[in-house]
Amino acid sequence: MKIKGVIFDVDGVLLDTMPVWTNAGAVYLKSLGIEAEPHLGDKLFTMTVDMGAVYLKEKYKMSQSLDEIIRGINGVVEDCYYCRADFKPGAKELLETLYSAEIPMTIASSTGKNYIAAAMERLDAAHYFREILSCVELKTSKSEPEIFYEAMRIMGTKPCETWLFEDGLYSVKTAAAAGINTVGVFDAVSAGDRKELAATVDIYVTSLEDFQLL
């Protein structure tokens, strides 16, 4: 297999950070002494932070302003990336293997670049990547291929030479349509898509510890 460049998603692939995106609202409410409804995270997961703040304010009749609620939720997320987020099993070892083989790597994530950069600096992993690309800064989503095209431009690779590691079903569908090779990585938060993800990607692994390409 030709592998001349690798694009990594972060949340649920490299870092075990998906739970913070489903639990941030409940954690913030708890800090205010408010008990969250069951499965609140499932509802907020499909919303932007701004939309989630509106939902919380209306649902729980909160006295805090929308800006205060947004800052509170973001504070929970920020604490995760700046202080607690860690690699998923096998992630650091895979990065080191690819780096030692001089294969260029980029990050393509829906999470803000500042969060990812802080986590990678803290984990002594920033040097592995040519660039950290975020849909936030690029004003796009992984339903469109632009972020992947930009990653390949930076690495100087063609789609047939490039591999994407991803846990999101919609993202691997976008990449596959662009001719990029895909590796699906299991994450508990997206377990409901596991069967379809495995059927869509070129290679599927339950853990990066199981990935053996080089």
Secondary structure as GFF3:
##gff-version 3
##sequence-region A 1 214
A	DSSP	beta_strand	5	8	.	.	.	ID=ss1
A	DSSP	alpha_helix	18	31	.	.	.	ID=ss2
A	DSSP	alpha_helix	40	45	.	.	.	ID=ss3
A	DSSP	alpha_helix	49	59	.	.	.	ID=ss4
A	DSSP	alpha_helix	66	79	.	.	.	ID=ss5
A	DSSP	pi_helix	80	84	.	.	.	ID=ss6
A	DSSP	alpha_helix	91	100	.	.	.	ID=ss7
A	DSSP	beta_strand	105	109	.	.	.	ID=ss8
A	DSSP	alpha_helix	113	122	.	.	.	ID=ss9
A	DSSP	three_ten_helix	126	128	.	.	.	ID=ss10
A	DSSP	beta_strand	131	134	.	.	.	ID=ss11
A	DSSP	alpha_helix	135	138	.	.	.	ID=ss12
A	DSSP	alpha_helix	146	155	.	.	.	ID=ss13
A	DSSP	three_ten_helix	159	161	.	.	.	ID=ss14
A	DSSP	beta_strand	162	166	.	.	.	ID=ss15
A	DSSP	alpha_helix	169	177	.	.	.	ID=ss16
A	DSSP	beta_strand	181	185	.	.	.	ID=ss17
A	DSSP	three_ten_helix	188	193	.	.	.	ID=ss18
A	DSSP	alpha_helix	194	200	.	.	.	ID=ss19
A	DSSP	beta_strand	203	205	.	.	.	ID=ss20
A	DSSP	three_ten_helix	208	210	.	.	.	ID=ss21
###
